[in-house]
Amino acid sequence: MIDLILLGCGGNMPMPNRYLSSLFINYQGRKILIDCGEGTQVSMRMKNCGFKNIDLICITHLHGDHTIGLIGLLSTIANSSRTEDLTIIGPVGIIETMNAIRVLVEYLPYNINVLENPEGSFALLNKHLKDLEISTLNLEHSTECLGYSLYFNRKAKFNVEKANLNEVPKILWQKLQEGRTIEYEGKLYTPDMVLGNDRKGIKISFITDTRPILTIPEFIKNSDLFVCEAMYGDDLDISKAVKNKHMTFREAANLANLGNVKQLLLTHFSPSLENPYDYIENATSVFNNTIIGEDRLELHLNFDDENNDKIKR
């Protein structure tokens, strides 16, 4: 199971009922953040998320409503007695931004590894997130901006019958299940000798801030959860969306439909959008399985054979 909390669903400036952009992901006790806007720490504290085991922070772009929470968060992580390396990924300029932040947060008991503008799909050299495949996409905003797709691979199930058929010594079973190839008593043993068929993982895609460009549907294709910016609810605000390089509810829903995703979560609402539910039909008329984001909304994603209901609120 993967647990998610939408820590903040606001754009531009924090509101009394709405903090700024941040998504929290908990996978097997390890933590990932996408964006770190103002209010991130408060929501994390309210939901007892914990700070020590944050291994990865993905930043979409360097506007303040997506990054200003980093300064305090890095200090709080330090105060949690973390000593393991932390990885921060971001667009062009993230290295310069982190150098500036380190002037204010000078002494940390852990190292920060910064990856600037990585392209395509890649994995991290992190023992806790070895099953995670990360993909990025360049978006269309007023500054350099990245979309993220996180695919949580699931190991094939151990097949006792297959292991016995291949005469694999039991002493090697666990190591082979972990994916290691072993030479034992003059014979080479490989993981495929003990593992069954591959199992489908979970894909989470996160797109903000951007116009709805043609490359997004393929990038988010078949996502179990598509988190997308929806700055404007009213279709009549399309001119604002074009000018400010954001999206309307309807445009986000159209991407979800084109990408054949399972569920759409709308976020990053304009401060002028007091009640997003007033415009939900602009999204659901295009893509029915749409959720309006709220601060500290919880979602739980199950692997296919864990539960027939893929996503639970």
C-alpha positions as CSV (number, residue, x, y, z in Angstrom):
1,M,0.0,0.0,0.0
2,I,1.0,3.6,-0.7
3,D,-0.3,6.3,1.6
4,L,-0.7,9.9,0.3
5,I,-1.6,13.2,2.0
6,L,-2.2,16.4,0.0
7,L,-0.5,18.7,2.5
8,G,-1.5,21.9,0.6
9,C,-3.7,22.5,-2.4
10,G,-3.3,26.3,-2.8
11,G,-1.5,28.4,-5.4
12,N,0.2,31.8,-5.3
13,M,-0.5,32.6,-1.6
14,P,-1.6,30.7,1.5
15,M,-5.2,31.2,2.7
16,P,-6.7,30.6,6.1
17,N,-8.1,27.2,4.9
18,R,-5.5,26.4,2.3
19,Y,-1.7,26.0,2.5
20,L,0.5,25.9,-0.6
21,S,1.6,23.1,-2.9
22,S,2.9,19.9,-1.4
23,L,2.1,16.2,-1.7
24,F,3.3,13.6,0.9
25,I,3.9,10.0,0.0
26,N,4.6,7.2,2.4
27,Y,5.9,4.0,1.0
28,Q,7.0,1.2,3.3
29,G,7.8,3.8,6.0
30,R,9.9,6.0,3.8
31,K,8.8,9.4,2.9
32,I,8.7,11.4,-0.4
33,L,7.6,15.0,-0.9
34,I,6.6,16.7,-4.1
35,D,6.9,20.4,-3.7
36,C,7.3,22.2,-0.4
37,G,5.2,25.3,-0.2
38,E,4.4,27.4,2.8
39,G,2.5,25.4,5.4
40,T,4.0,22.0,4.5
41,Q,5.5,21.5,8.0
42,V,2.3,22.5,9.7
43,S,0.2,20.0,7.8
44,M,2.8,17.3,8.3
45,R,2.7,17.9,12.0
46,M,-1.1,17.8,12.1
47,K,-1.1,14.5,10.3
48,N,1.8,13.0,12.3
49,C,3.8,12.4,9.1
50,G,7.2,12.3,10.7
51,F,10.3,14.1,9.4
52,K,13.3,11.8,9.9
53,N,12.6,9.4,7.1
54,I,12.1,11.9,4.2
55,D,14.5,10.5,1.6
56,L,13.4,12.4,-1.5
57,I,12.0,15.9,-2.3
58,C,10.9,16.6,-5.8
59,I,10.5,20.3,-6.7
60,T,8.4,21.1,-9.8
61,H,9.7,24.7,-10.2
62,L,11.3,27.5,-8.2
63,H,8.4,29.8,-7.5
64,G,8.0,30.6,-3.8
65,D,4.6,28.8,-3.5
66,H,6.4,25.5,-4.3
67,T,9.7,26.0,-2.4
68,I,9.5,28.5,0.5
69,G,8.8,25.7,3.0
70,L,12.2,24.1,2.3
71,I,14.2,26.4,4.6
72,G,12.3,25.4,7.7
73,L,11.8,21.8,6.7
74,L,15.5,21.0,6.2
75,S,16.1,22.4,9.7
76,T,13.3,20.3,11.2
77,I,14.7,17.2,9.5
78,A,18.0,17.9,11.0
79,N,16.4,18.2,14.5
80,S,14.9,14.8,14.0
81,S,18.4,13.3,14.1
82,R,18.6,12.3,10.5
83,T,22.1,11.4,9.3
84,E,21.3,9.6,6.0
85,D,21.7,11.5,2.7
86,L,18.6,13.3,1.4
87,T,18.0,13.8,-2.4
88,I,16.4,16.9,-3.9
89,I,15.4,16.9,-7.5
90,G,14.4,20.0,-9.4
91,P,14.5,21.9,-12.7
92,V,17.3,24.1,-14.1
93,G,18.3,26.5,-11.2
94,I,17.7,24.1,-8.3
95,I,21.4,23.9,-7.5
96,E,21.7,27.7,-7.3
97,T,18.5,27.8,-5.2
98,M,19.8,25.1,-2.8
99,N,23.2,27.0,-2.5
100,A,21.2,30.0,-1.4
101,I,19.1,28.1,1.1
102,R,22.3,26.5,2.6
103,V,23.4,30.0,3.5
104,L,20.4,30.2,5.8
105,V,20.5,26.5,6.8
106,E,24.3,26.1,7.1
107,Y,24.8,23.2,9.5
108,L,23.0,19.9,8.7
109,P,24.0,16.5,10.0
110,Y,23.1,14.9,6.7
111,N,24.2,15.4,3.1
112,I,21.9,16.8,0.4
113,N,22.3,15.3,-3.1
114,V,20.9,17.7,-5.7
115,L,19.8,16.5,-9.1
116,E,19.2,19.3,-11.6
117,N,16.9,18.8,-14.5
118,P,17.3,15.0,-14.9
119,E,15.8,13.7,-18.2
120,G,13.9,10.6,-19.0
121,S,13.5,7.8,-16.4
122,F,16.0,6.9,-13.7
123,A,16.4,5.3,-10.3
124,L,18.1,6.6,-7.2
125,L,21.1,5.2,-5.4
126,N,19.0,4.8,-2.2
127,K,18.5,1.5,-0.5
128,H,15.1,2.5,0.8
129,L,13.7,3.6,-2.6
130,K,15.3,0.9,-4.8
131,D,11.9,-0.1,-6.2
132,L,11.1,3.5,-7.4
133,E,11.4,4.6,-11.0
134,I,11.2,8.3,-11.5
135,S,10.4,10.1,-14.8
136,T,10.4,13.8,-15.5
137,L,8.7,16.0,-18.2
138,N,9.4,19.6,-19.2
139,L,6.3,21.6,-18.8
140,E,5.1,25.0,-20.1
141,H,5.1,27.6,-17.4
142,S,6.5,31.1,-16.8
143,T,9.7,29.5,-15.6
144,E,11.5,26.1,-15.9
145,C,9.1,23.5,-14.6
146,L,9.1,19.7,-14.3
147,G,6.3,17.2,-14.2
148,Y,7.0,14.0,-12.2
149,S,5.9,10.4,-12.6
150,L,6.7,7.9,-9.9
151,Y,6.4,4.2,-10.6
152,F,6.6,1.9,-7.6
153,N,7.8,-1.4,-9.0
154,R,6.5,-4.6,-7.3
155,K,8.8,-7.6,-7.0
156,A,7.6,-10.9,-8.6
157,K,6.2,-13.3,-6.1
158,F,8.5,-16.1,-4.8
159,N,7.6,-19.4,-6.4
160,V,8.4,-22.4,-4.2
161,E,7.4,-24.9,-6.9
162,K,9.7,-23.2,-9.4
163,A,12.6,-23.1,-6.9
164,N,12.3,-26.8,-6.2
165,L,12.0,-27.6,-9.9
166,N,15.2,-25.8,-10.6
167,E,16.8,-27.6,-7.6
168,V,17.8,-24.3,-5.9
169,P,19.2,-24.8,-2.4
170,K,17.0,-23.3,0.2
171,I,20.0,-21.4,1.6
172,L,19.9,-19.2,-1.5
173,W,16.2,-18.5,-1.7
174,Q,16.1,-15.2,0.1
175,K,19.1,-13.7,-1.7
176,L,17.7,-14.7,-5.1
177,Q,14.3,-13.2,-4.1
178,E,16.1,-10.0,-3.4
179,G,17.3,-10.0,-7.0
180,R,20.9,-11.2,-6.5
181,T,22.7,-13.6,-8.8
182,I,24.8,-16.2,-6.9
183,E,27.5,-18.7,-7.8
184,Y,27.3,-21.6,-5.4
185,E,29.2,-24.9,-5.5
186,G,30.2,-24.3,-9.1
187,K,26.7,-23.5,-10.4
188,L,25.2,-20.1,-11.2
189,Y,21.8,-19.3,-9.7
190,T,19.7,-16.4,-11.0
191,P,16.5,-14.7,-9.6
192,D,14.3,-16.0,-12.4
193,M,14.9,-19.5,-11.1
194,V,12.8,-18.8,-8.0
195,L,10.5,-15.9,-9.0
196,G,7.0,-16.0,-10.7
197,N,5.5,-13.6,-13.1
198,D,6.1,-9.9,-12.9
199,R,3.4,-7.9,-10.9
200,K,2.0,-4.6,-11.8
201,G,3.2,-1.6,-9.7
202,I,1.6,1.7,-8.9
203,K,2.0,4.9,-11.0
204,I,1.5,8.4,-9.5
205,S,1.8,11.4,-11.8
206,F,2.1,15.0,-10.6
207,I,1.7,17.9,-13.1
208,T,1.9,21.6,-12.0
209,D,2.2,24.4,-13.1
210,T,1.6,24.4,-16.8
211,R,-0.6,24.7,-19.8
212,P,-2.0,21.4,-21.1
213,I,0.7,20.5,-23.6
214,L,0.6,17.6,-26.0
215,T,3.3,15.6,-24.3
216,I,1.4,15.2,-21.0
217,P,-1.2,12.5,-21.9
218,E,1.6,10.0,-22.9
219,F,3.6,10.9,-19.8
220,I,0.7,10.3,-17.4
221,K,-0.6,7.3,-19.3
222,N,-2.3,4.6,-17.2
223,S,-1.5,6.4,-13.9
224,D,-3.3,5.0,-10.9
225,L,-3.5,8.6,-9.6
226,F,-3.0,11.8,-11.6
227,V,-2.5,14.9,-9.5
228,C,-3.0,18.0,-11.6
229,E,-3.1,21.7,-11.2
230,A,-6.5,23.3,-11.7
231,M,-5.9,27.0,-11.0
232,Y,-9.3,28.1,-12.4
233,G,-12.6,26.4,-12.0
234,D,-14.7,28.5,-14.3
235,D,-14.5,27.9,-18.1
236,L,-14.8,31.6,-18.6
237,D,-11.4,32.0,-16.9
238,I,-9.6,30.4,-19.9
239,S,-8.0,33.7,-20.9
240,K,-6.4,34.0,-17.4
241,A,-5.2,30.4,-17.6
242,V,-3.5,31.1,-21.0
243,K,-2.0,34.3,-19.8
244,N,-0.6,32.9,-16.6
245,K,0.2,29.5,-18.0
246,H,-2.1,27.5,-15.8
247,M,-5.1,25.2,-16.4
248,T,-8.9,25.2,-15.8
249,F,-10.7,22.2,-14.3
250,R,-11.9,21.2,-17.7
251,E,-8.5,21.2,-19.2
252,A,-7.1,19.1,-16.4
253,A,-10.0,16.6,-16.8
254,N,-9.3,16.4,-20.5
255,L,-5.7,15.4,-19.9
256,A,-6.9,12.7,-17.4
257,N,-9.2,11.4,-20.1
258,L,-6.6,11.4,-22.8
259,G,-4.1,9.7,-20.5
260,N,-6.5,6.9,-19.5
261,V,-5.7,7.4,-15.8
262,K,-7.7,5.8,-13.0
263,Q,-8.3,8.8,-10.9
264,L,-7.8,12.6,-11.1
265,L,-7.0,14.7,-8.0
266,L,-7.3,18.5,-8.7
267,T,-5.1,20.9,-6.7
268,H,-3.3,24.3,-6.8
269,F,-6.4,26.4,-6.7
270,S,-6.3,30.2,-7.2
271,P,-6.9,32.3,-4.0
272,S,-9.9,33.8,-5.8
273,L,-11.4,30.3,-6.1
274,E,-13.2,30.2,-2.7
275,N,-15.2,27.0,-3.2
276,P,-13.8,24.6,-5.9
277,Y,-16.8,22.4,-5.6
278,D,-18.9,25.0,-7.3
279,Y,-17.2,24.0,-10.5
280,I,-16.6,20.3,-10.1
281,E,-19.0,19.5,-13.0
282,N,-16.7,21.2,-15.4
283,A,-14.3,18.4,-14.6
284,T,-16.6,15.4,-14.0
285,S,-18.5,16.0,-17.2
286,V,-15.2,15.2,-19.0
287,F,-13.6,12.8,-16.5
288,N,-16.0,11.3,-14.0
289,N,-13.5,10.0,-11.4
290,T,-12.4,13.4,-10.2
291,I,-11.6,14.4,-6.6
292,I,-11.4,18.0,-5.5
293,G,-8.3,18.5,-3.4
294,E,-8.4,19.7,0.2
295,D,-5.6,20.3,2.6
296,R,-4.7,17.1,4.4
297,L,-6.9,14.9,2.2
298,E,-5.7,11.3,2.6
299,L,-5.6,8.7,-0.2
300,H,-4.5,5.1,0.0
301,L,-3.4,3.2,-3.1
302,N,-3.3,-0.6,-3.1
303,F,-1.4,-2.9,-5.4
304,D,-3.8,-4.9,-7.6
305,D,-3.9,-8.1,-5.6
306,E,-4.1,-6.3,-2.3
307,N,-7.6,-5.1,-2.8
308,N,-10.1,-4.8,-5.6
309,D,-10.6,-1.1,-4.8
310,K,-7.5,0.5,-6.0
311,I,-7.8,3.9,-4.3
312,K,-9.5,4.5,-1.0
313,R,-10.1,7.9,0.7
